[in-house]
Each structure stands twice: as C-alpha cells, then as structure tokens.
C-alpha cells in the first residue's frame, strides 16, 4: 500500500540510504534538507509500491549525475531535476504517472522525492541498482532490457540536453558524462523511460522502505544504547539482502582521492587498533573492493560501507579523513543483482578489478575480529 512520507522517515531514509550508497551516491544530507523544506512548505510525497502501478503508465527515473565531491561544493536548488523530468516528458510527448530512483543510495534516494513534491507525482518504492553505482548503464532496468535513452541532462541554469543512443546504454553513459562534465561536474537527469509493467519486472523492489528501516534501526540502536552493527545484522536477515557482516575495525591512516573522468576515484587504508592488520578499500564514487591483509573479503556488487565505530553512522567517500575510527560493514546483494547478465554489467570486471566475484557470505561468512 502507498503512504505519504513524514519528516522523521526522510531523516531515517537519509541515514539508511548512506549505508546502501556504499560511500557514494552523493551526500544524502543535502537532499534531505531539500526534501524537508518541501514538506515544511506543505508539499506531500506519496510512495507507491511497484505493484500499484498501471502497467501501461509511463515511469521516469530521476537522479543526480556526477562526482559526489562536486555536489558538496555545488549544492542544488532542487528545481534542476524537475527541469530534466519535464523536458523528457515533452520530448516523449507523454506525461509520466510516477518517478523512480535510479539508485537507492546516498543523495539519489532523495532526488526523486524532490520531483515527487514539486511535480506532484508519486515516487515508486524501488530502484535500478539496489545500492549506488557510478555509471548509468549499471542498472537492473538496463540489465533486463530497458533502454536508458532518450534521456535528459539538465543544469542549474535551466539548460538541458537530450541524449538518445537507442539501446546502447554504455554509449548513453559516455555522452551524458561528457555533458555533465561540461555542466561543472554535476548535473540532474531523467532517464530509462519505461512502463509500469517494466518497473515490476526490472526494478529492485521496496528499497526506499528498506532505506527508511535501516535508518530507523540505527537511530533506535543509538537511542537505546545498543550495538548498531548487531541490530543491523539482525534486521537484514529478514530482507532480500540477507547477510550483513563486520569486515574490519580500525583507524583510517591514509586516503588518496582524485577527480578523474567525471568520477571521484581513490582508496582508503585502515589499520587495526593493535596495528597488526590492515584493510584497503578502492572506490570509484562508491566502494568497490575491500582487501584485508591483501585478501579480498568483499567485492562489487556486494555492498561495502564505512561507518563510525561507535554510532554506526555511514561515512561517504568524500568525507573519509585521517584518524577516523571506523567499522567496515558488508551487505550481500539480492538475487536480481546476482544473475550472469547483472554481473556482466556491474560485476568486478566492469570496474577493472582482476578478481572474479564471489558472494559476500562465502568470502566473509562471519564477523572479523582481531583473533580472526
């Protein structure tokens, strides 16, 4: 059943989406404040389950595109994504019945909510990534046969461009990335025009409510002085993600970060508190692979999230700093993201990682400790 978002749910979603964002997707705080402003001004945001959609209705995916580090300095006003949404409707000659997140992680869990508030359309409870990924072709929509284009890329000045590469979603990503770089490193998009029936077939279902519930679990753990990681693991067992595990505890001793080809890329090194063990995490917008003592313990598309050791608050890649005391937490991906077609699109090889994918529950079946 559909429901209308409350401010408390938006705050929980921002926290939970940062966990699902695996370090990327943009800082959800920025989006959260924009959404809260809409709610305080009397706007309503309706969340619909995929099964409530008209099979023949048009649904558009909306999002921010670009490097998360740029968004921190180039804060959106909110209207940019509505420009993209309306421009794509105009190009298609049809009104959409709803919007759906491209990804449920980070800022991009919030951007469609802004569309929902301003354009007064429902937001579908689902997404095309089940986490965050750096490229537009890395979506379950595309994996299962939906063309990402025609799409619209818009900037803060009201300018926009239409990208149409037919069924070639990788070329769409390259063209849209070039436009985004010309727009200052971040832009706002409407893409993957699809039917309600397509959404039901290709989306990762109910990830907005998942994000809300993850945020609620972490908030209540802190309010009740419980271990946030134990609470999170217990919650995930009954979801389509299933397996959550502590991969490492320690202090960040080095962060290498650069902006290249429209992405924030680099690595973080974490040393255990007894200084006997080390973890290195590589990222491209999002965390993609974690090595503990030079052994792979988690790899994309499974989720790798760096979190504050005491509170469980997720830390985005642009916020990683020397000296932070952290817990690295892994989450397994749902089945729709584990098929051969899915792994061909957003598995390790798509990130130029030399290792083959192995499920998180096999690589890291139990929590790591200093005695491991």
N, C-alpha and C positions, 0 to 999 in steps of 0.2 A: 504494500500500500504506500501511496505517496505521503509525504509530510513536508511541513514548512520548517526551514532552518531557524534555530534560535541563536542568539549571540554566543551562549555557552557552547553550543555544538560547533559553531565556527571556530572558537578557540581550541576546542578539543581536536577538531579536524586539522588545524594548523600544526599542532604537535604531532598528531598521528601521520599526517602527510609528509612531515620531515623525516619520520622513520622510514616510510615507504619510498621516499625520494632518494635514499641511499647516498646522501651527500649532495645531490644535485636537484634539478628542477626549479632552482631559484629559491630565495629566502621566503618561506610562507608568511613571515611576519608582515611583509609589505602588502601582500594580497589580503591577509586577514584584516588589516586596518581599513583597506578599501571596501571590503565586504561589510564590515561592521558599520562603516559610515552609511552605506546604503540602507542597512536595516534600521539604524537610528533615525534615518530620514523617512521611514515609513514604508520602504520597499519590502516586498515579500519574495522569498526564493523557494520555489517548490522543487522538491526532489522526487523523481519518479523512478520506480523500478523498471528495468527493461521490458518486463512482461506487460506493462501498462501502455506501451507504445502502440500506436496504429501501425500495422505492418507496412502500409503504403505511404506513411508520412515521411517527410524529409528531415533528417537529423544532420547537424553540422558539428564537427569537433572544433573546439577553440582552445587557444593556448598562447603563451609567450614563447618566442623562439630566440635563442642566442645564449651568450655566456652568462651564468649566474653572477659572476663578479661584476659585469657591466650593469646589471639591474640594480645592484646596491647603490651605484652612483647615479643611475639614470632612472629614477623612480617614476613609474607610470601614473597617469592621472585616472585611468580606468576606462576612458572613452575609446582608447586606441583599439581594443579588441572588438568593441561594438561596431566601429568603422569597418573592420575586416568582415565581421559577421553579416552586416547589412550589404556590403559590397558583393559578397559571394551570393547572397540571395538574389540580388539584382542581376548578377551575371548568369545565374541559373534560371532566372525568370520564375522563381517559386519562393514562397515563404516557408521557412522551416517550422516544424512543430516543437523542436527541442534542440538543446545543445548537449554535448557530452564531452567530458575531459579527454584530452589526448593522453594524458598520464595522470595518475592519482598522487604523484609525489611532489612535494615542495610547493612552490608558487603556483604551479599549473593545476593543482587541485582547487585553487581559488579563482583563477581567471574565468572559467565558465560560470561561476557563481555571480560574477560581476555582469556577465552577459544576461544571466537569468534575471537579475534585479533590474537592469536598465532596459533591456529589450522585452521584459515581462514574458519570458518563455520558461518552461520547465527545464531542469537540468537532470540528465539521466544518471542514475546511480550505477556507474560503471566507468570503464576507461579502456584505452587501447594498449596499455603497457603493463598494468598490474604493479607498477613501480615508476621509476623515471629512467629514460634512456636519452642519449644525446642527439639522435637523428630521427627525422620524420618518417623514414621508411621502416623504423624499428617498432612497428605497431601491429598488434594482433589483427586489426582491421585489414591491413595490407597482407599479412601472412595468409589470411583466409579469403583473399580475392577481391578486396575493395581497392579501387584506385584513389590515391590521395588527392589527385587533382581532378578538376580545376580547384585551385586554392587561391587565397588572397593573403598578401603580406602587407601590413599597414604600420605606419609610424605615428609619432606623437603630433605630427603636424597635419594629420588628416590625409596625407598622401598614401597611396597604395598601388600595388602591382598585382596583376593576375598571372599566376603560373599554371600552365597546362601542358603536362608532359604525357598525357594519355595514361597508360597503365604502368609507366616506368616510374616507380616511386623513388628509386635511388637518384634518378636524374632530377626529379622534383626536389629532393632534399638539396642537391647541389645548387640548383637555380635559386631556391628560396634562401639558402645560406648566403649566397652572394648578395642578394637583395638586403638581407639582414645586416651584413657587414657594412654595406653602403648606408644603411639607416642608423649606423652608430653602434653596432654590435648587439643590439636587442630590438625586437620588433614583435608584432602581435598578429596572429594568424587565425584563419578559418579554413578548414581542410576536410578531407575524407567525407564528401557529401554522400550520404547513404540512406537507405530506408530503415524504418523501424524493424523490419524483418532481418536486415543485415546486422543491425545492432545486436539483436538477440542471438545471432549465430556467431558473431566475431568478437564481441566485447568480453572483457573480464568483468563479471557481474559484481555489483554491490560493493565496489571498492571505496566509494565515498562514505558509506556507513561503516565500513571496515576502518577507515582512517579516523572517523569520529570515535569509534570504540577503542582503538589503540590509544588515542589521546586521552580518553576518559580513564582507561586502565592506568596509564602513567600518572595522571593527575591524582586519582584516588589513592594510588600507592604512596605518593608523597604526603597526601593529607593524612593517611593512616599510618605513616612511618613504616611501610612495608618495603621489601626489596623489589624495586621496579622491574628488574630483569626476570625474577621468578614469576611475578604477576603477568608479565608479557608472555613468557613461555607458556604459562597455563592457559591464557586466553587464545593464543594462536593454535593450540591443539585442536580446537573445535571449529577452525576456519578452513577455507580451501588452501591456505598456505601451509598449515600443519606443524612445521618444525621450526622452532626458534632455539638458538644456541649461543652461548658466550664463546667468542673466538679468542679473546685476549683482554688482559687488563694491563694498564701501564701508563707511562707518561710520554707525551709527544716530544721527540728530541730533534726532529727535522721536518720541514715542509718545503717542498720545491713545487712552485706553481708558475705557469706561464699562460698567456693568451695566444693561441695559435689556431689559424684556420677557422675562426669563429667559435672555438671551444676553450674552456678553461681546463688545462691539462697539467698533470704533475704526479707527485707521490708524497706520501706521509710515512715517516718512520716512527714507530712507537717502541719504547724499551720497557721491559717488565720492571716492576718496582725493586726486585732484587738484582737488576742489571744483568741477569743471566740469559734472558730470552729477548727476541726482537721480532716485531711484525712490520712488514712493509705493505702499504696499500697503494696501488696505482689507480688513478682516476682520469676520466675524460668527462668533465662535468660531474658524472656520477662515479662512485667507487666501482671498479670493475673486477679486481682480483686482489686477494689477500694472501700473503706469504707469511707463515710463522716459522721462523728459523729456516728460511729458504724453501719450505714445503708449502704447496698450495693447500689452503684449508677452506677456501670459498671462492667461487668464480661465477661470473655473469652467465646466465641471467638470474641466479640466486642473489639475494639482497645482502649487502654489506653496509652496515650503518655504524658510524662512530658516535658514541653517546657519552654524556657526562657520567663519570663513575658513580657519583652519589645520587643524582636526581633522575638519571635516565633521559635527560633532555638531549635530543638528537643535535648533532653539530654538522652543519653543511661544509662542503669542501672549502668554500671561500672564508669560512670562519675558523678553520683549523689554525692553531697557534702553538708555538714552542711552550712547553711547560704544562699544557692542559693534561689533567688526569682523566683518563677515558676508559670506557669499556667498548670493545668492538663486538657488535652483535650481528649474527647471521640469521636470515629468514629464507626458507625454501620457497620457490615459486610454485604457483598452481599448475595443474596438468595442462591447461590450454597453452602454457608457455614452454612446455617440455617436448612438444612434438618435433619430428625431424624438420618440418618446414619452419617452425618457430626458431629452432636452434640455428638453422641456416641463416636466419635473418638477424638475430640478436644474441647468438652464442659467442664463445670466446674468439672465434676466427674473425668475426665482424669487428673486433677491437684489436686485431693483430696480436692476439695473445697466443703463444705457441702451444699452450696446454689444451687438451680436449676437456669438454665439460663433463663433470661428474656431479651427481646430486649432492647437495649440502649434507643431507642426512647420512651419506656414505663417507664424505670427506671429514665431516665433523659431527659424529653421532651424539657426542655428549659435550658438556661444558669443559672448557680448558681451565686448568689451574696450574700453579707453579710446579706441582708434582707430576703434571702430565708429561 
